[in-house]
């Protein structure tokens, strides 16, 4: 599975501007701690850009910050190993204009705490949010570099990467689902994300013009890769090939319009008169097809913009992992499960959670879509494992984010059989999420019929994203 580039972190080490005090008291200690910092952080998943020399004057600070900005760093660390003048740290922070960490130690011989707290207090006086880490490079637990610094770095890099992203909104509001609507200018103001509205007709037009050899290649790969294809009068080769053509058309639109993530209306226009876009969303979210691996493209169903933005955030904080999107469809109070089907598409990665994409595909059945235009859905029960589920919602125009650290489980045969029986002919891919929390309270407060997720545990990162973007976090179960 391809991973995104590591967070780009810039670090400047500050020290006393006075020549005598620096030479007599701090020079040797500062040099040793610069070396130790670089050595220690080499084992962390970040791309660190720093300097062997300290910044003591305004000229030093300006020169080093200029160099870091040219390297495109996303997060700034102000390293304060010994006493420094706080106004110099503030100068560096303002020059960078990035999410910032103040870093120091608790050694009484360095006087670092004084400069550390003085700098933090000065930043708070001007309303500049930052994170503080005070810990020596030891194996003490909890290790703040693991539990506090890295979640912040991943979150801050994600927020930085959001700036300049382009969202592809294909179609329009689906089935009257207001929770999927969005305000493009609010997004531009809050997240610096641009949006591009694209009509369904663009998929139809391009699909009809796709070279037949491209369709045949992906069709063959698809039917050879999945566990089975349940052909019938609604799911024919012709219908499936048209869905493949729509997928290739959507990939071309993404490339031509320089899109970073998206949402597609699909229902009822495409499902009634063309074909469901389930193959497109399953493969785009999964990040691999007949041509091999590619950067997963988060795309939600039913034109859910906030769902798609949640997926993009989850992708970024996880280092590029595939994300998934589902309906909050059924609440199992007795079995403490929440059932998460999708209207026909499930990200292929979650059919096996294997980095060899084609092994996941073997756990997928292409079954008939119970829609007027026929076609296939990607039927699977996502494999068990840790998940972070999240959802951006708005209350009176202001954003909040629901966050759930949980896991998908393999349902018992009894639970699965009962659900299948209750659903009748309308069988869809469905995940079973453990609900170790007050389900009644969840039903009272959750503000969407959709939810997004990513494999792994990223609550801390999401909390930092919320802090950086002034979003109200709601951690379910706390």
HELIX and SHEET records of a PDB file:
HELIX    1   1 UNK A   19  UNK A   21  1                                   3    
HELIX    2   2 UNK A   22  UNK A   26  3                                   5    
HELIX    3   3 UNK A   27  UNK A   41  1                                  15    
HELIX    4   4 UNK A   58  UNK A   70  1                                  13    
HELIX    5   5 UNK A   86  UNK A   96  1                                  11    
HELIX    6   6 UNK A  112  UNK A  125  1                                  14    
HELIX    7   7 UNK A  144  UNK A  144  1                                   1    
HELIX    8   8 UNK A  145  UNK A  149  3                                   5    
HELIX    9   9 UNK A  150  UNK A  162  1                                  13    
HELIX   10  10 UNK A  178  UNK A  180  5                                   3    
HELIX   11  11 UNK A  184  UNK A  191  1                                   8    
HELIX   12  12 UNK A  200  UNK A  209  1                                  10    
HELIX   13  13 UNK A  212  UNK A  225  1                                  14    
HELIX   14  14 UNK A  237  UNK A  257  1                                  21    
HELIX   15  15 UNK A  269  UNK A  273  1                                   5    
HELIX   16  16 UNK A  278  UNK A  286  1                                   9    
HELIX   17  17 UNK A  305  UNK A  317  1                                  13    
HELIX   18  18 UNK A  348  UNK A  351  5                                   4    
HELIX   19  19 UNK A  357  UNK A  361  1                                   5    
HELIX   20  20 UNK A  413  UNK A  423  1                                  11    
HELIX   21  21 UNK A  439  UNK A  445  1                                   7    
HELIX   22  22 UNK A  459  UNK A  469  1                                  11    
SHEET    1   A 5 UNK A  46  UNK A  49  0                                        
SHEET    2   A 5 UNK A   7  UNK A  13  1                                        
SHEET    3   A 5 UNK A  75  UNK A  79  1                                        
SHEET    4   A 5 UNK A  99  UNK A 104  1                                        
SHEET    5   A 5 UNK A 131  UNK A 134  1                                        
SHEET    1   B 4 UNK A 194  UNK A 198  0                                        
SHEET    2   B 4 UNK A 166  UNK A 170  1                                        
SHEET    3   B 4 UNK A 261  UNK A 264  1                                        
SHEET    4   B 4 UNK A 299  UNK A 300  1                                        
SHEET    1   C 3 UNK A 228  UNK A 229  0                                        
SHEET    2   C 3 UNK A 365  UNK A 368  1                                        
SHEET    3   C 3 UNK A 376  UNK A 379 -1                                        
SHEET    1   D 2 UNK A 288  UNK A 289  0                                        
SHEET    2   D 2 UNK A 292  UNK A 293 -1                                        
SHEET    1   E 5 UNK A 323  UNK A 327  0                                        
SHEET    2   E 5 UNK A 450  UNK A 455 -1                                        
SHEET    3   E 5 UNK A 385  UNK A 395 -1                                        
SHEET    4   E 5 UNK A 398  UNK A 408 -1                                        
SHEET    5   E 5 UNK A 472  UNK A 475  1                                        
SHEET    1   F 3 UNK A 330  UNK A 332  0                                        
SHEET    2   F 3 UNK A 337  UNK A 341 -1                                        
SHEET    3   F 3 UNK A 430  UNK A 434 -1                                        
END                                                                             
